[in-house]
């Protein structure tokens, strides 16, 4: 009888512990509603022509969408203020001064690679979709254990790295086609027209491109809400790889140093786990924090990253 009683007690505790483990796992899995993250990078606007314009006249869609999301007013790129280093920092959580011409891989794996390894998902479930061909390097890294492995799908430039840039309208069309066909859980998008018009010293074109990308943000958000795989379970993060020189430092045509215009960038986001109608002006958040925040939302461990989770944005 003693043996039977002891066995019953042990069985009870074993079952209780098992149930507790299951409950803890369930709570972890249910912590966030986000199942997908879309990072949309508007390449190279100055904050002075977007959120800090007198009447925010160039970003009416973001102004309206703020009722559904979060804006961080003092967000910074504290690394190299160029396209490839900026995108790499957002994706890996590490600042690196990699070459800006698409001939050098990031040193460390991106959130896409790490998510693919963790989940075992097919490569069509993570994408880099970019107007700039050189950003195809975001699908790999130099670290030995990761190079050539767990690579996301890519659709960059005219037809891949070295093929040249394409118009943002093509990138928008391709993004929606990928979303509809593959329902990726993780997408990084680059829209380059703002930066291209800035480098061309075309002020009118630069402003027009800012307005067009603002409309594109609403277009992507509306498309997200139209798809059952994405509706109410997708977080959209909008940011920049870099800004542009302040007028006193050469003006809007170029970028690449540590002036306030180059460093001050956007963080605007909407999703089921984020606050609504909220502007954050504290916390010293920066570009490398995006990777950590994506990993937190999608519930997977992120190695190597130096950033922090943007906790103030969460409900």
Buried (B, 14 or more C-beta within 10 A) or exposed (E): EEEEEEEEEEEEEEEEEEEEEEEEEEEEEEEBBBBBBBBBBBBBBBBBBBBEBEEBEBBBBBBEBBEBBBBBBBBBBEBBBBBBBBBBBBBBBBBBEBEBEBEBBBBBBBBBBBBBBBBEBEBEBBBBBBBBBBBBBBBBBBBEEBEEBBBBBBBBBEEEBBEEBBEBEBBBEBBBEBBEEBBBBBBBBBBBBBBBBBBEEBBEBBBBBBBBBBEBBBBBBEBBEEBEBBEEBBBBBBBBBBBBBBEEBBBBBBBBBEBBBBBBBBBBBBBBBBBEEBEBEEBEBBBBBBBBBBBBBBBBEBBBBBBBBBEBBBE
